[in-house]
Amino acid sequence: MTTTEAPKKKRWYRSLFVQVLIGIAAGIATGIFFPGFSDHLAPLGQGFIKLIKMLVSPLIFLVVVTGIAKVGSMAALGKIGAKALLWFTVCTTFALALGLVVGNVVRPGEGLNIDPSTLDASALDEKTHGETLPGGVDFVMNIIPTSVVDAFAKNNLLQVLLFAVLFGVALAAISEKVQPVLLEVIDQAMHVIFRIVSYIMYLAPIGAFGAMAFTVGNYGADSLKSFGMLVLACYGAAVVFILILAVAVRLITGVSTWKFLKYCREEFMLALGTGSSEAVMPSIIKKLDAAGCDRSVVGLVIPTGYSFNLDGAAIYLSLSMMFLAQAVGVDLSMGQQITIMGILILSSKGMAGVPGSAFVALSATAAAVGAFPVAAVALLLGADRLMDSMRVATNLLGNCLATFVIARWEGLLDTEKMKAVLEGTLVVDDPDDVRAHPGHGAAAFPPRADAVAPAAAGAETTVDAEGAKNV
């Protein structure tokens, strides 16, 4: 096994976390002092997110296939998927209930006395593009792609995941009888994709700057004044949810949420800056794999969670329903609130990929309950973007912690490695370097010039991508 010298400590200004933080701060300042100019900066954030998104589907495919090739059993995969969906349902239900409780206690819409007839619903139609949330049958049928190419072209994660699972199981079955040459090719391709991601991440500070400048310039101070109580209630509820979730996950897995946040601080800061959790999906997958979660679990739970485990969105939806009812002077009964939670449990599962999905879900729920006019949902048009940071961070953290839980339940979590990595006593080597971590077909790569044959005395311990310790 090749070993490497302990890495030198990077200067503070070379840290991606610091660079993204500076980008966000500069974006906020630009949005506040030059709101007109900030409109022209939107392509910086949009371009960065598009660069990452173009790699998400192939990355999910490659990670899932290589992970499943090790499991090789449809029954084992079914157990992982079933436990993941159970965990997602429990967390989403709790998040929705918490939003209702906070809405009843804080009452963020009380005293606004809005007349729904004075609201312009045309802006709401423009936001949702006339879309509706798919029904149960439609949702399941939409998971099956028209063609494999179509799934990748549309970046539909659930469709790509379905094909990857079938491909991985079939490849594992074939590899038992013949030399797994194709698996080696797929493994090498995954390293290439991760390396491309590392190149794109150099642009992360610029992307965060552009996205934050545009957001603050267009939705910042004025919206915050109008919806301050709702914003505080949503962010406060998210903090309570994260604290409770952190305690539960610590009891189940031993994972310290605080240490995990420090370990993934660059990813969370970037997600907050860009308002997109997809922008950090490749990096999060890589770090969870390095932190002791089996690749098969990471590959299944993370992309599935992006569609089924929207904890932050659930808090926002239920709390917003309370806000809207209070704003138009309607007092929702307990029965109506339970109905709202039941509808949102189902509708929140079909939100991913629907334009203006939060408004679609709120409109559908308001119409089903019938307690106040659907036009009242237009009240939230000015506040919605302010909630993105809360939704993105809560959704992302919920999915990451769910991965640790499912891995632990399946006996696929290397707890020793996980604790060492989160505590910083193990330095994870770069898993993209196929010369440092070769597969079966990597003999053609020459040894690296910076490789050290014997470990120096007192050298820092490192760990490779598969979890083997190097001294």
C-alpha positions in Angstrom: 0.0 0.0 0.0 1.4 3.4 -1.0 1.8 5.9 1.8 2.1 9.6 1.6 3.8 12.2 3.8 1.6 14.1 6.2 0.2 17.1 4.4 1.4 20.5 5.2 -1.0 22.8 6.9 -2.6 25.1 4.3 -2.5 28.8 4.6 -5.8 30.2 5.7 -6.5 32.0 2.4 -6.2 28.7 0.5 -9.0 27.1 2.5 -12.2 26.6 0.4 -14.3 27.4 3.5 -12.6 30.8 3.9 -12.8 31.6 0.2 -16.5 30.7 0.0 -17.1 32.7 3.2 -15.4 35.8 1.6 -17.5 35.2 -1.5 -20.7 35.2 0.5 -19.7 38.3 2.5 -18.8 40.2 -0.7 -22.1 39.1 -2.3 -24.1 40.3 0.6 -22.3 43.7 0.5 -22.8 44.0 -3.3 -26.5 43.1 -3.0 -27.0 45.8 -0.3 -25.0 48.6 -1.8 -25.4 47.9 -5.5 -28.7 46.2 -5.9 -29.0 47.2 -9.6 -25.6 45.8 -10.5 -26.4 42.5 -8.6 -28.9 41.6 -11.2 -26.1 41.0 -13.7 -24.3 38.7 -11.3 -26.9 35.9 -11.3 -25.2 34.0 -14.1 -22.1 33.5 -11.9 -24.1 31.4 -9.4 -26.3 29.8 -12.0 -23.3 28.8 -14.1 -21.5 27.2 -11.2 -24.6 25.2 -10.2 -25.1 24.0 -13.8 -21.4 22.8 -14.0 -22.0 20.7 -10.9 -25.4 19.4 -12.0 -24.0 18.2 -15.3 -22.0 15.7 -13.3 -24.6 14.6 -10.7 -26.4 11.9 -12.8 -23.2 10.1 -14.1 -21.7 10.4 -10.6 -24.8 8.8 -8.9 -24.7 6.0 -11.5 -21.1 5.3 -11.0 -21.2 5.4 -7.1 -24.3 3.3 -6.9 -23.0 0.7 -9.4 -19.6 0.3 -7.6 -21.3 0.2 -4.2 -23.9 -2.4 -5.2 -21.2 -4.5 -6.9 -19.9 -5.2 -3.4 -23.3 -5.9 -1.9 -24.5 -7.9 -4.9 -27.9 -8.9 -3.4 -31.3 -7.5 -4.2 -32.5 -8.5 -0.8 -29.8 -6.5 0.9 -30.5 -3.5 -1.3 -34.2 -3.8 -0.5 -33.4 -3.7 3.3 -31.4 -0.6 2.9 -34.1 1.1 0.8 -36.9 0.1 3.1 -35.1 1.3 6.2 -34.2 4.6 4.5 -37.8 5.2 3.5 -39.0 4.4 7.0 -36.5 6.9 8.5 -37.4 9.5 5.9 -41.1 9.2 6.7 -40.6 9.5 10.4 -38.3 12.6 10.0 -40.6 14.3 7.6 -43.7 13.7 9.8 -41.8 15.1 12.8 -40.7 18.1 10.8 -44.2 18.9 9.7 -45.6 18.5 13.2 -42.9 20.8 14.6 -43.8 23.4 12.0 -47.5 23.3 13.1 -46.5 23.5 16.8 -44.2 26.5 16.2 -46.9 28.2 14.1 -49.5 27.8 16.9 -47.0 29.1 19.6 -45.3 32.0 17.7 -48.3 32.9 15.5 -46.2 34.7 12.9 -49.1 35.9 10.7 -51.3 37.2 13.5 -52.4 40.8 13.1 -51.7 41.2 9.4 -55.4 41.2 8.5 -54.9 40.6 4.8 -57.8 40.6 2.4 -57.2 37.7 -0.1 -59.3 39.5 -2.8 -56.6 42.2 -3.0 -53.9 39.8 -3.9 -52.7 39.3 -7.4 -52.6 35.5 -8.1 -51.1 35.9 -11.6 -47.6 36.0 -10.1 -48.3 32.7 -8.4 -49.3 31.1 -11.7 -46.1 32.5 -13.2 -44.0 31.0 -10.4 -45.6 27.5 -10.7 -45.9 27.4 -14.5 -49.3 25.8 -14.0 -47.7 22.6 -12.6 -49.4 20.2 -10.3 -47.9 17.6 -7.9 -48.1 14.1 -9.3 -50.4 11.6 -7.7 -49.2 8.4 -6.2 -49.5 6.3 -9.3 -48.0 9.0 -11.5 -45.1 9.5 -9.1 -44.2 5.8 -9.2 -44.6 5.6 -13.0 -42.4 8.7 -13.3 -39.5 6.8 -11.6 -39.4 4.5 -14.7 -37.6 6.4 -17.4 -38.8 6.5 -21.0 -35.3 5.6 -21.9 -32.0 5.5 -20.1 -30.7 8.4 -22.2 -33.8 10.4 -21.3 -33.1 9.9 -17.6 -29.6 11.2 -17.8 -30.5 14.0 -20.2 -33.2 15.3 -17.8 -31.0 14.7 -14.7 -33.8 12.8 -13.1 -32.1 11.3 -10.0 -34.7 8.7 -9.2 -34.8 7.4 -12.7 -30.9 7.3 -12.8 -30.9 5.6 -9.4 -33.4 2.9 -10.6 -31.2 2.1 -13.7 -28.0 2.2 -11.6 -29.5 -0.3 -9.1 -30.5 -2.7 -11.8 -27.2 -2.3 -13.6 -25.2 -2.8 -10.4 -27.0 -6.0 -9.4 -26.7 -7.5 -12.9 -23.0 -6.5 -13.0 -22.4 -8.1 -9.6 -24.0 -11.4 -10.8 -22.0 -11.5 -14.0 -18.7 -10.6 -12.2 -19.0 -13.8 -10.1 -18.4 -15.9 -13.3 -16.1 -13.7 -15.4 -13.3 -11.3 -14.8 -14.8 -7.9 -13.6 -13.2 -5.8 -16.3 -16.2 -3.5 -16.7 -16.3 -2.9 -13.0 -12.7 -1.7 -13.1 -13.6 0.7 -16.0 -16.6 2.0 -14.0 -14.4 2.5 -10.9 -11.8 4.4 -12.9 -14.5 6.6 -14.5 -15.8 7.5 -11.0 -12.3 8.7 -10.1 -12.3 10.9 -13.3 -15.7 12.4 -12.4 -14.6 13.2 -8.9 -11.5 14.8 -10.3 -13.6 17.0 -12.6 -15.7 18.0 -9.5 -12.5 19.1 -7.7 -11.6 21.3 -10.7 -15.1 22.9 -10.7 -14.9 23.6 -6.9 -12.2 26.1 -7.6 -15.0 28.3 -8.9 -17.1 27.8 -5.8 -16.3 31.3 -4.2 -17.3 33.0 -7.4 -20.5 31.0 -7.6 -21.4 31.8 -4.0 -20.6 35.5 -4.6 -22.9 35.8 -7.6 -25.8 33.8 -6.1 -25.7 35.7 -2.8 -25.4 39.1 -4.5 -28.4 38.4 -6.7 -30.5 37.1 -3.8 -29.8 40.0 -1.4 -30.1 42.6 -4.2 -33.6 41.3 -5.2 -35.1 39.8 -2.1 -33.1 41.1 0.8 -33.8 43.9 3.2 -37.3 44.8 2.1 -38.6 41.3 2.2 -36.9 40.6 5.5 -38.8 43.6 7.1 -42.1 42.4 5.8 -41.7 38.7 6.8 -39.4 39.0 9.7 -41.5 37.0 12.2 -42.1 34.2 9.7 -38.4 34.0 8.8 -37.4 33.9 12.5 -40.0 31.2 13.2 -38.8 29.0 10.3 -35.1 29.3 11.2 -35.9 28.8 14.9 -37.9 25.7 14.2 -35.1 24.4 12.0 -32.6 24.8 14.8 -34.9 22.9 17.2 -35.4 20.2 14.6 -31.6 19.8 14.1 -30.9 19.7 17.8 -33.4 16.9 18.4 -32.2 15.0 15.3 -28.6 15.4 16.5 -29.4 13.8 19.8 -31.3 10.9 18.2 -28.5 10.3 15.7 -25.8 10.4 18.4 -27.7 7.8 20.4 -28.1 5.5 17.4 -24.7 5.9 15.7 -22.3 7.8 18.0 -21.9 10.5 15.3 -21.4 14.0 16.7 -23.4 16.4 14.5 -21.2 19.3 15.4 -18.0 17.5 14.4 -19.7 16.4 11.2 -20.6 20.0 10.4 -16.9 21.0 11.0 -15.8 18.2 8.7 -18.2 19.3 5.9 -18.1 23.0 6.6 -17.0 23.9 3.1 -20.0 22.0 1.6 -22.6 23.5 4.0 -21.2 27.0 3.5 -21.4 26.6 -0.3 -24.9 25.2 -0.1 -26.0 28.2 2.0 -24.3 30.6 -0.4 -25.7 29.2 -3.6 -29.1 28.1 -2.2 -28.7 24.7 -3.8 -27.9 21.3 -2.1 -27.3 19.7 -5.5 -24.3 22.0 -5.9 -22.5 20.0 -3.1 -23.9 16.5 -3.7 -20.7 15.2 -5.3 -18.5 16.5 -2.5 -20.9 15.2 0.2 -20.9 11.7 -1.3 -17.2 11.7 -1.3 -16.9 12.8 2.3 -19.5 10.4 3.6 -17.7 7.6 1.8 -14.4 8.7 3.4 -16.1 9.0 6.9 -16.8 5.3 7.1 -20.2 4.9 5.4 -20.3 2.1 2.9 -20.5 3.3 -0.7 -23.6 1.2 -1.4 -25.5 3.0 1.5 -24.2 6.5 0.4 -25.2 5.9 -3.2 -28.7 4.8 -2.3 -29.6 7.1 0.6 -28.3 10.5 -0.6 -30.0 10.7 -4.1 -33.2 9.1 -2.6 -33.2 11.6 0.2 -33.0 14.5 -2.2 -36.6 13.5 -3.3 -38.0 11.8 -0.1 -36.3 13.5 2.9 -37.0 17.2 2.6 -37.0 18.1 6.3 -36.4 21.8 5.9 -39.1 22.1 3.2 -41.5 20.2 5.5 -41.0 22.7 8.3 -41.5 25.6 5.9 -44.7 24.1 4.4 -46.5 23.4 7.6 -45.4 26.7 9.2 -46.4 28.6 6.1 -49.9 27.2 6.1 -50.3 28.4 9.7 -48.9 31.8 8.7 -51.3 32.2 5.7 -54.3 31.2 7.8 -53.4 33.7 10.5 -52.7 36.4 8.0 -56.2 36.3 6.5 -57.8 35.9 10.0 -58.7 32.2 9.9 -58.3 30.1 13.0 -57.5 26.5 11.9 -59.0 23.7 14.0 -57.0 20.8 15.2 -58.8 18.6 12.7 -57.8 20.9 9.9 -54.2 21.0 11.0 -54.0 17.2 11.1 -55.5 17.1 7.6 -52.9 19.6 6.5 -50.1 17.4 7.9 -51.5 14.3 6.2 -51.7 16.0 2.8 -48.2 17.5 3.1 -46.7 14.1 4.1 -47.9 12.8 0.8 -47.4 15.8 -1.4 -43.9 16.6 -0.1 -42.6 13.3 -1.6 -43.4 14.5 -5.1 -41.9 18.0 -4.8 -38.5 17.4 -6.3 -38.2 18.6 -9.9 -41.5 20.5 -10.0 -41.1 24.2 -10.7 -42.2 26.3 -7.8 -42.8 23.1 -5.9 -43.4 24.8 -2.5 -46.1 27.0 -4.0 -47.7 24.1 -5.8 -47.8 22.0 -2.6 -49.2 25.0 -0.6 -51.8 25.8 -3.2 -52.9 22.1 -3.4 -53.1 21.9 0.4 -55.0 25.1 0.7 -57.5 24.0 -1.9 -58.0 20.6 -0.2 -58.5 22.0 3.3 -60.7 24.9 2.0 -60.2 27.0 5.1 -58.9 30.1 3.2 -58.6 31.2 -0.5 -55.8 29.7 -2.5 -54.9 33.2 -3.6 -53.5 33.8 -0.2 -50.4 31.7 -1.1 -49.3 34.6 -3.2 -48.4 36.4 0.1 -45.3 34.2 0.3 -43.8 35.2 -3.1 -41.6 37.8 -1.4 -40.5 35.6 1.5 -39.8 32.3 -0.2 -36.3 33.0 -1.3 -35.3 34.0 2.2 -36.2 30.5 3.3 -33.8 28.8 0.9 -30.8 28.8 3.2 -32.9 27.1 6.0 -34.4 24.6 3.7 -31.1 23.7 1.9 -29.1 23.4 5.1 -31.7 21.3 7.0 -32.4 19.1 4.0 -28.7 18.4 3.4 -27.9 17.7 7.1 -31.0 15.5 7.4 -29.8 13.4 4.4 -26.3 13.1 5.7 -27.3 12.0 9.2 -29.8 9.6 7.6 -26.9 8.0 5.8 -25.0 7.3 9.0 -28.2 5.9 10.6 -28.9 3.5 7.8 -25.3 2.4 7.5 -25.3 1.7 11.2 -28.5 -0.3 11.1 -27.1 -2.4 8.3 -23.7 -3.0 9.9 -22.1 -1.0 7.1 -20.6 1.9 9.2 -17.0 1.7 10.1 -17.4 3.5 13.5 -13.7 3.5 14.3 -12.9 5.2 11.0 -15.9 7.5 11.3 -14.8 8.8 14.8 -11.2 9.2 13.8 -12.0 11.1 10.6 -14.5 13.4 12.3 -12.1 14.1 15.2 -9.3 14.8 12.7 -6.9 12.1 13.9 -7.0 10.4 10.5 -6.2 12.4 7.4 -8.1 11.1 4.4 -6.0 10.7 1.3 -7.3 11.9 -2.0 -9.4 9.0 -3.3 -9.3 10.4 -6.8 -5.7 9.6 -7.3 -5.7 6.2 -8.9 -2.0 5.9 -8.6 -2.1 6.3 -4.8 -5.2 4.0 -4.6 -5.0 1.7 -7.6 -7.6 -0.8 -8.6 -6.9 -4.2 -10.2 -6.2 -2.7 -13.6 -4.0 0.2 -12.5 -0.6 -1.5 -12.8 0.2 0.7 -15.8 0.4 3.8 -13.7 3.9 4.5 -12.5 4.7 5.2 -8.9 4.2 8.8 -7.8 7.3 10.9 -7.4 6.1 12.1 -4.0 5.4 8.6 -2.6 7.4 7.6 0.4 8.1 3.9 0.7 8.7 3.5 4.5 6.7 5.7 6.8 8.7 8.3 8.7 8.7 8.0 12.5 6.0 10.0 14.0 4.3 10.6 10.7 0.6 11.4 10.8 -1.7 8.5 10.3 -3.7 8.5 7.0 -6.6 6.5 5.7 -7.3 5.5 2.1 -10.6 5.5 0.2 -11.4 1.9 1.2 -10.7 2.6 4.9 -7.3 0.9 5.2 -5.0 2.7 7.6 -1.5 3.9 6.6 1.0 4.7 9.2 
